[in-house]
Amino acid sequence: MSAEETAIETRGLEPVPDGERSGRVRELVPTWVAANISVLLLTMGAGLVIFNKLNIWQVLIVAVAAPVVSYGIVGLISIAGKRGGAPGMALSRAVFGQRGNLFPGALIWVARWGWETINAVSGAYAVLTVLDLLFGIKSNTPLIVVTLLFFVGCTFVVSGLGINALRVCSKWSTYLFGAFSVLVLGYLVATTDWSAVFGKPAGSTAMMIAGIGTIAAGGISWVPSGPDFTRYLPRTASSKGMVGATIGGAGVVVLPMVLMGAVMAVGTPDLASAQDPVSFIGELLPTWIAVPYLLIALVGMLLINSMSMYSAGFTAQTLGIKVPRTWAVSVNALISLVFGFLLMVVATSFFGSFISFLTLLAVAFSAWIGVFGVDMLRRKAYDGPALLDTTRTSAYWYKGGFAWQAMTAWALALVVGLLFTKVDWFSGPLATTWIGQNGLGWAAGILTSAVLYAALPRTPAPEAAAAAEEPELAGSLSN
């Protein structure tokens, strides 16, 4: 392992100089594999069968379409990272203005609390299940606190080390998780009642579309973070390769995991509604497979949270929290501890809370995606010093610190998305329409913000320093 790989990242919001951009496009594959190593995908696959009433062929369509749609958007937005060399929410200042960016930034930061809480809870449940399988130790409140502290503490350390630690951990967890997933798949093939699996009748098209939205919501939540993991790529990196690596890395995990969850649900219909989304693995698989699989999945969930906290540290800095990125991460770590305890001890339905959260998360991010995406079509480079200058002298100050065109499109799209959204404890007035019934509130948000921002007068922006020519949507993973 090289010294460069082991170095602790000290860079914050400042753009990465061209001379330090030594990343390669193919490194994005294990990054997005690691971002999806979660047993929650098994539970979500089971939900497609139990709640959406889909058959295995419809689940297959969902499992293919969801990562293509969601991580396709992640890959496209991540192109901004190589153009500007800065984290996504820092680049967002060029779009919304130095003050205006505080509004979507704050919403995205708060949304990350929920995502990190969900993953912390899943990781804690994995630890509890392993303790039960190996030593017969049953879950109790003090043990829940200890396992949460352990998981969040490890997450804090890895995310604090920075991009190099994430790359190394992602690579090795990809190999291990892939090997044991093949083992689990082989066991399921040998022990599953396939006549029951293939004999299940088809569900409605509306439920299949809604299922795509549910699975895609997890990917949508990574969109603002896409540039965080591409800012070390050279400007000449292949844009097409970046999109392909992002979709491929996510899809190679999402597809088999969702299908395995659906197959498991045929024999265990209470899987999708279990309060503990992890312990079922110990019931369905023999201990010699379940324990190592859970331990590797635990590493995967730790990496997911580490990546989320890594990005959350940047977002906190863009909100004006003037501490190093490493310490900015600690705020989210503390919040995930508190919320995680409440979800494990107080909440009555993990799956219901999880799906409701994913739905609202996608809506919250969608309004930003449409505005930022349209701006990317217009902009080829970013002014690095202006991104960091939060005073009136910044070229991205616009009028009073706000780009009113971006703010208007974002705010209206956020409202539109919520109008079409329905979760356990909230229902928009348009949730009964075709868009709402198909779970497409997030898509309505993206479309609304994109169309409005494109139609409004263009925000005047400075001419950034000329960037090296980039091969837009050309090339391959060989970069």
N, C-alpha and C positions, 0 to 999 in steps of 0.2 A: 504494500500500500504506500503510495507516494506521500510526500510531505504536504503536497497541495490538497490531497484528499482528506488528510487528517486535520488540516488547519481549521480553527474556529472562525466562523464568519463574523467579521466586525462591521461590515458595511450595513448602513441603514437605508434611508430613502434615496440617498444620492445615486445618480445614474452610474452604471458600471462603465469605466473607460474601455474603448475599443481594444486596447492592449491587454486587458484582463479577461476578455471574452473567449475563454477556452472551452466552453461547453460544446457538446455534440447533440444533434437532433435525436440520435438513437437512445440517449440517456432519458428521454421523455417516456419511453416505453415502460421501464421499471417504475418510474415516478407515478404514472397513472395506474399501473398494476397495484402498487402499494396503496394508492388512494381508494381502492375498492376491495381490499382484503378484509371483508367483514362478514360475519355470520348473519348479519341483518339481511343480507341479500337472500339467504335461505328462507328467512321468515317472510320476506316480501314475495318471493316466489310462491310460497305456500299461500299467501294472501290472495294471489291471482286465482288460485284454484278454489279456495274456501269462500272468499268474499265476492270476487268478481265472476265466479262460476265459469272460468275458462277451461278448455281442454288443453291437452299437451301441445297441440299444434298452434293454438292461439298463444299460449305461453311462449313458444319458440319465436313467434313473430314479435311479441313484446320484447323478449330478451335480445333480439337483434336490433330492432328499431330504436329502443330507448337509448343505448349508448351511442349509436350513430348520430341521433338528433342532439342529445345533450353534450356529449364530448366533442362533437363536431363544432358546436358553438364555442366550447372551451378552447379548442385548437385554433379557431379563427381569431378569437379575442387575444389569445396568447401571442399572436404575431406582433401586437403592440409592444410586447416585452423586448423583442430583439430590436425594434425600431428606436425605442426610448431608453432601454437599459435600466428601467426603474420598475418598482412594484406597481401592480395594477391601480391601486387607489392613489398612488402618487401621480401616475399618468392621468388619472381622472381629474386632477386639478386643472389640466389644460382644457378640459371639456366643460366643467361646471363653474370654474372660477375658484380662487383660493378660499373664499368663504362659502360659496355655493356647494363645494365638494363636501363640506362638513355634514350636510343633510343626508345624502345617500351613504356617505361614509359611516355615519353614526348608525343608520339602519342596518347596514351590512355587518358592522361590528357587533351589534346586539344579536343579529341573527346567528352569528358564529357562536355565541354563547350556547344557544340551543343545540347546534350541531356537535359542539365539543362535549356537551352534557350527555347527549345520546350515546356518543362513542365511549365516554368514560364509564357510563352505566353498562354498556355492552362488555367492555373490558373487565369491569369488576365482576360481572356475572360469569365470565369465562374463568376467572380465577376461582370463584366460589364453586363452580361446577367441577373443576379439576381437584380441588380440596375434598369435595364430596366423593368423587370417584376413587381417589387414591387412599384417602384416610377416613372417609365416612364423617367428615366434619360438616355439620349442617349450618346453613346460613342463619345469622342472627344480626341484630343491629350493630353491636361493636365490631363484628367481623366485616360488615358492609363498609363501615367507616374506614377500617384498616385497608381493605382492598381498594377502595376509592383513592385513598391517600397514596398507596403504592402505584396505582396506574397513572394518576395525574402527575405524581412526582417524576416518574420515568418520562412521561410526555414532555414535561417542562425541561428536563435535561436535554433530550434529543432536539427539541425545537430551538432551545437556546444555543446549541452548538452551531446550527445554521445549515446552509444548503449542502455542504460537503458531507456532513453526517447523514442527512436525509438521503442523499444519493447512494451512499455505501449501504445503509440499512435497507433501502428499497431494493437494491440489486439482490442481496442475499435472501431477503424475505420472499422475493419473487420466485427464486429457485426452490426454496423449501416448501412454500405454500403450493406451488404448482405440482411438485412431486406428490405431496400428500392428498391433494385434491384428486389426482388421478387414482390414487389408492381408494379414496372414498367412493369415487365414481364406479370403480370396478366392483366394490362391495355392493353398491346399490344395484348394479346391473345383474349381479348374481342372486340377490335376495328379494328383489321387487316383484310384486304380482303385476306383470306387464299387461295382462288382459284387463285388469281394472284401470290401469293408467290409460291405455288406448281406447277403452270402452266408455270413457267419460264423455257425455254429450257436450257440444259446443255452447259457449255463452254468447251473449249479444255483442255486436260490433261496438256499441257504445262502451261496454265494460272493457273491451280490449283496448280501445283508444284511451280510456281512463287509466288503464293499467300501464300503458306506455308513459303517460304523464306522471304517474306515481313513481315508476322506476327512474324516469328521466330527471325527476326533481333533485335527486341526489347529485347528478352530474351538473345540473344548472347551478347548484350552490357553489361549485368550484370555478365558475366563469370569471368572477372578478379576481381570482387568485392565479389564473392562467399566466399572466405576464410575470408573476413572481418567480416562476420556475423556468422562464425562457430569457430572462434578462442577461444571463451569462452566455447566451448564444451569439456568435458573430452576426453582423448585419447581413452577411451573404448567405446565412443558413436558409435552407429550402423551406419556404412557407408551406408548400404542399406536403413535404415530409413531416413538418411539425403537426399539421392537422392529422395526417395518417398515423403518426406515432401516438398521438393522444387518443384517437379513437381505438386504435389497435390495443394499446395498453389497457384501456378500460374494458373493452369488449371481451378480451380474452379471460377476464375474471367474471364480469357480469353475466355473460351468456351461460356458462356451465353452472354458476352458483344459483341463478334464478331457476334454471331447469331442474337442478337437484332439489331445490326447495319445493318445487311443484310436485316432483315424484314422491318426495317424503310425505307430502300432505295427503296423498291418496290413502296411505296406510295409517296416518296419524292426523286426523282432521282437526284436532284441537291445537295443532302446532301454531297456527297463525294467531290464535287468541290467547296464547300463554302469557302470563305476566312476566315470566322469565324467558327471554327470547333465545337463551343459549343452552339451558340444561337439557333440552330435548335431544341434543346431539349425544349425550351420555346414555339416553334411553334407546336411541335408534342404532347406534354403532357400538361394536365391542370396545371394551376399555383400551385395548392395545392400539386401536385406531383413534378413538375419541380423544384420549389424553394428548398425544403429540399434535393432533390436528387442532385442538383447542389452544394449545400453547403457541403454535405457529400463527393461528388466527389472532391470538392475543397480541403478538408482535405486530401483525398487520393493523389491528385497530389502534395500537399505540402509534404507528406511523401515520395513520389517517389523522389522528388528533394532533400529532406533532406538525404535520403539514398545515393543518387548519390554524394552529396557534402561531406557527411561523408567519403565515399571512396576516393573522389578527394583530401581531406585533407591529407590522407595517401600518395597518389600518389605524391602530391606536396612535401611532406617531403622526399620521396625517390629520388626526383630530386635535393635535396640539399638545398631546401628552409628551412632555419633553424629557424622556428618559431613553436610555439605549434600548434597542430592539429586544434584547434578552430580557430586560426587566419589564418591558411593555407586555411581554408574553405572560408574566406572572399574574397580571390582572385577570386574564381569561382563565388561567389555571385555578385561581381561587373561586371564580364564579362557577366553573364547572363542578367543583367540589360541592358547593352549596346546593346547586340545582340537581346534581346527580343524587345526592342524599334524599332530596324531596321526591324525586322520581322513583327511587327504589323502595322507599319506605312509605310514602303517602299515596302515590298514584295507584289507581286500581286497574288500569289497562295500559300496558306498555305499548302494544301495537297500535291502539287507537291514538294514543298521545304521539307516537312516532309518525304515523301517517298524517295526522293533523299538522304537525310541525313541518314535515317535508312540503306539504301543500302550500302553507303560508310562506315558507322559506323561498320556494320557487317564485312566488308572486312578488316577494320583497326584492328579489334580485333581478326580476325580468325587466322592470322599468329602467334600471341602470343599463342593462345589456343593450336594449334598443338604441338608446342615446349614444352610448360609447361605440357601438358597432357602426352606426352611421358616420360618426365622427372619424372613425378609422378609415372609412372609404374616401374621406376628403383629405386626410392628413397623412403625410409620409414620414414626418420626423417631429421630434419634440425638442423644445428649448430647455436643456438641462438646468441651467441656472435659474430660469423662470419658474421651474417646478418647485425649487427649494425656497424661493423668495416669497414669503407669505405677507409681505408688506405691500403698500400701495405702489411701490416701484416695480412690482412684478408685471411682466408682460401678460400674465394670466390673471390679472386683477379684474380686467374688464370694467364693468360699471358697479362700483361699490363692492367689489369682490365677487360679484355674481355674473354668470352668463345666463341671462334671463331666458333665452331660447331653450337651453338645456334644462333649466330648472322647471320651466312650464311643462315641457314634454314629459319629464320624469314624474312630476307630481300628478298630472292628469292620468298618466298610464298606471300609476300605483293605485289610484282610485278605481280605474276601470278593471284592473285585475282583481281587486277585492270584490267588486260588484258581481263577478261571475264565480266567486269561490265559495265552497261550502266545506266546513269541517265539523267535528263533533260539537263544538261550542260556538260556532259562528256560521252564519249563512247570509251571503249577499243577496240583494233583491233580484238579481238576474241569474241566480244559481240554478234555477229550474229550466233555463233555456238550453238549447243544444250545446252551446259552448260550455255552460256550467255543468250540465249532466255528463259531459265527456271529460271533465277535469282539465279544461283548457284555459283556465283563468290566467295562468302564467304565459301562455302563448298570446293571449289577447293583450297582455301587458307589454310584451316585446313588440308586437306589431303596432300597437298604439303609440308607444314612445318613439319607435323608428319612423313612422309616417309623420307624426307631428314635428319631430326634430328636423326631418328632411324638408318639410314644407315651410317651416319658419325661416326668416332671414338668417343667413349664415353669420355665426359669431366671428367678429374680426379676430384674427390670431396672428402672432408674430411669425416671421419667417425664421425657422430654426436653421442651424448650421447644416449645410448640405451633407446628406448621409450617403454612404456608399450604396451603389446600386444593389438592390436585392432582387433575387429571382422569384418574383411573386408567383405562388402556386405552381412552381416548377421544380424539378429535381427529385431526389429520393432520400431514403433514410440513410444513405451513405455519408451524409454530412456529419 
